[in-house]
Amino acid sequence: MVKPTLAAGILAFAMTSSWGQAPAVPAVVAAKCALCHGEKGESASEDFPRLAGQHEAYLAKQLHDFVAGRREGLMVRMARGLSDGDIAAIARFYATQPVSPSAPSTELADVGRFIHLRGNPYAGIPACKVCHGASAHGTAQLPRLAGQNAAYLERQIRDFTQRKRTNDNEVMHSIAERLTALEARAVAEYLASLP
């Protein structure tokens, strides 16, 4: 008979061994997402968003919006044919992936830090942290911005300014249009440097 302490130790080892393993990459991620967004969501280029650590509900909403045509861009074609199960698998998988900053902090990022934490009261720009959180980790409804590619963030701010992003929070349109190009770049660089 195995002693209870030995049995408990074997059981604990078996559980941590299986739980400690990284989740398998879903077939839909390998087939449709990994080329641009990376197998672990770290993105192959600054032109594509990093999906690692993004909120599951937010990712699912964006994918559903691409499928339904509520959001425009290359992803409309890429998302075509995704089932609800595919979308759930993609969102769940990328949400569980670890995040690392995409860029080191720069002097311009210091300006972005100020805008993120305090806004620009002279231009009527509220602090980004009000909606996205002090750490820029977002919510289920609002995206995680910390560690995102700076070029991608800057382009999204421009798309909000030009009203090309129409599937999301209307508040972002009024905020983005008040940012100068330099402020948008500064905020993007700061957010990219966050873990």
C-alpha positions as CSV (number, residue, x, y, z in Angstrom):
1,M,0.0,0.0,0.0
2,V,1.3,3.5,-0.9
3,K,1.5,5.8,2.0
4,P,-0.9,8.8,1.8
5,T,1.9,11.4,1.7
6,L,3.6,9.6,-1.2
7,A,0.3,9.2,-3.1
8,A,-0.4,12.9,-2.5
9,G,3.0,13.9,-3.8
10,I,2.6,11.7,-7.0
11,L,-0.8,13.2,-7.6
12,A,0.4,16.8,-7.1
13,F,3.3,16.1,-9.5
14,A,1.0,14.7,-12.1
15,M,-1.4,17.6,-11.8
16,T,1.4,20.3,-12.0
17,S,3.0,18.5,-14.9
18,S,-0.1,18.6,-17.0
19,W,-1.3,22.1,-15.8
20,G,2.2,23.6,-16.2
21,Q,2.3,22.9,-19.9
22,A,1.5,25.6,-22.3
23,P,-1.9,25.1,-24.0
24,A,-1.7,23.6,-27.5
25,V,-2.0,26.0,-30.4
26,P,-5.5,25.6,-31.8
27,A,-5.5,24.5,-35.5
28,V,-7.4,27.6,-36.5
29,V,-4.6,29.8,-35.0
30,A,-1.9,27.9,-36.8
31,A,-3.9,28.0,-40.1
32,K,-5.3,31.5,-40.1
33,C,-3.7,33.7,-37.5
34,A,0.0,32.8,-36.9
35,L,1.5,34.1,-40.1
36,C,0.6,37.7,-39.2
37,H,0.0,37.7,-35.5
38,G,2.5,35.0,-34.5
39,E,1.8,31.6,-33.0
40,K,1.9,33.1,-29.5
41,G,0.3,36.5,-30.4
42,E,3.6,38.4,-30.6
43,S,3.0,39.6,-34.2
44,A,5.4,39.2,-37.1
45,S,5.4,43.0,-37.9
46,E,4.6,46.3,-36.3
47,D,1.8,46.6,-38.9
48,F,-0.2,43.8,-37.2
49,P,-1.5,44.0,-33.6
50,R,0.0,41.9,-30.9
51,L,-2.8,39.7,-29.6
52,A,-1.0,38.1,-26.6
53,G,-2.7,38.9,-23.4
54,Q,-5.6,40.8,-25.1
55,H,-8.9,40.3,-23.3
56,E,-10.8,37.3,-24.6
57,A,-14.2,39.1,-24.9
58,Y,-12.6,42.0,-26.7
59,L,-10.8,39.7,-29.2
60,A,-14.1,37.8,-29.8
61,K,-16.0,41.0,-30.4
62,Q,-13.5,42.3,-32.9
63,L,-13.5,39.0,-34.8
64,H,-17.3,38.9,-34.9
65,D,-17.2,42.5,-36.2
66,F,-14.8,41.6,-39.0
67,V,-17.0,38.6,-39.9
68,A,-20.1,40.7,-39.9
69,G,-18.5,43.6,-41.8
70,R,-18.9,46.1,-38.9
71,R,-15.1,46.6,-39.0
72,E,-13.2,47.1,-42.2
73,G,-9.7,46.1,-43.4
74,L,-7.7,43.1,-44.5
75,M,-9.1,41.1,-41.6
76,V,-12.6,41.0,-43.1
77,R,-11.2,38.6,-45.7
78,M,-9.1,36.7,-43.2
79,A,-12.0,36.3,-40.8
80,R,-14.4,35.1,-43.5
81,G,-15.7,31.6,-42.7
82,L,-14.7,31.6,-39.0
83,S,-17.3,29.8,-36.9
84,D,-18.3,30.9,-33.5
85,G,-16.2,28.0,-32.2
86,D,-13.2,29.2,-34.1
87,I,-13.6,32.7,-32.8
88,A,-13.9,31.4,-29.2
89,A,-10.8,29.2,-29.6
90,I,-8.7,32.1,-31.1
91,A,-9.8,34.6,-28.4
92,R,-9.3,32.1,-25.5
93,F,-5.9,31.1,-26.8
94,Y,-4.4,34.5,-27.4
95,A,-5.8,35.9,-24.1
96,T,-3.8,33.3,-22.2
97,Q,-0.5,34.1,-23.9
98,P,2.2,36.1,-21.9
99,V,2.9,39.7,-22.8
100,S,6.2,41.4,-23.0
101,P,6.9,45.1,-23.9
102,S,7.3,45.6,-27.7
103,A,9.7,48.5,-27.5
104,P,12.1,50.2,-25.0
105,S,11.0,53.5,-23.5
106,T,12.2,56.7,-25.3
107,E,12.3,60.4,-24.5
108,L,9.2,60.9,-26.6
109,A,7.5,58.1,-24.6
110,D,7.9,60.4,-21.5
111,V,5.5,62.8,-23.2
112,G,3.2,59.9,-23.9
113,R,3.4,58.8,-20.3
114,F,2.2,62.2,-19.2
115,I,-0.8,62.1,-21.7
116,H,-1.6,58.5,-20.6
117,L,-1.6,59.4,-16.9
118,R,-2.8,63.0,-17.0
119,G,-4.1,63.8,-20.5
120,N,-3.7,67.3,-22.0
121,P,-6.1,69.7,-20.2
122,Y,-5.2,72.5,-22.6
123,A,-6.5,70.5,-25.6
124,G,-9.4,68.9,-23.7
125,I,-7.8,65.4,-23.9
126,P,-8.6,63.2,-20.9
127,A,-6.0,60.8,-19.5
128,C,-6.0,57.4,-21.4
129,K,-5.9,55.7,-18.0
130,V,-9.4,56.8,-17.3
131,C,-10.7,54.1,-19.7
132,H,-7.8,51.8,-20.3
133,G,-6.4,51.7,-16.8
134,A,-3.2,53.1,-15.3
135,S,-1.3,50.0,-16.5
136,A,-3.1,50.2,-19.9
137,H,-4.4,46.6,-19.5
138,G,-7.9,47.6,-20.6
139,T,-11.1,45.7,-19.9
140,A,-13.3,43.1,-21.6
141,Q,-14.8,46.0,-23.6
142,L,-11.7,48.1,-24.1
143,P,-8.4,46.8,-25.5
144,R,-5.2,46.2,-23.7
145,L,-2.8,48.8,-25.0
146,A,0.3,47.9,-22.9
147,G,3.0,46.2,-25.0
148,Q,1.1,46.8,-28.3
149,N,3.2,47.7,-31.4
150,A,3.7,51.5,-31.5
151,A,3.1,51.7,-35.3
152,Y,-0.1,49.8,-35.0
153,L,-1.4,52.0,-32.1
154,E,-0.5,55.1,-34.0
155,R,-2.4,53.9,-37.0
156,Q,-5.5,53.0,-34.9
157,I,-5.5,56.5,-33.4
158,R,-5.3,58.0,-36.9
159,D,-8.2,55.6,-38.0
160,F,-10.3,56.9,-35.1
161,T,-9.5,60.5,-36.1
162,Q,-10.6,59.8,-39.7
163,R,-13.6,57.8,-38.5
164,K,-12.4,54.6,-40.1
165,R,-13.0,52.7,-36.9
166,T,-16.7,52.7,-36.5
167,N,-17.3,49.5,-34.5
168,D,-16.0,50.8,-31.2
169,N,-16.4,53.4,-28.6
170,E,-17.6,56.7,-30.1
171,V,-15.6,58.5,-27.3
172,M,-12.4,57.5,-29.0
173,H,-13.3,59.5,-32.1
174,S,-13.5,62.8,-30.1
175,I,-10.4,62.1,-28.1
176,A,-8.3,61.0,-31.1
177,E,-9.1,64.0,-33.2
178,R,-7.7,66.3,-30.5
179,L,-4.3,64.6,-30.4
180,T,-1.6,66.1,-32.6
181,A,0.5,63.7,-34.7
182,L,3.4,64.1,-32.3
183,E,1.1,63.4,-29.2
184,A,-0.3,60.3,-31.0
185,R,3.2,59.0,-31.6
186,A,4.3,59.8,-28.0
187,V,1.3,57.9,-26.5
188,A,1.9,55.0,-28.9
189,E,5.6,54.8,-27.9
190,Y,4.8,54.9,-24.2
191,L,2.1,52.2,-24.4
192,A,4.4,50.0,-26.4
193,S,7.0,50.1,-23.7
194,L,4.6,48.9,-21.0
195,P,4.6,45.2,-19.8
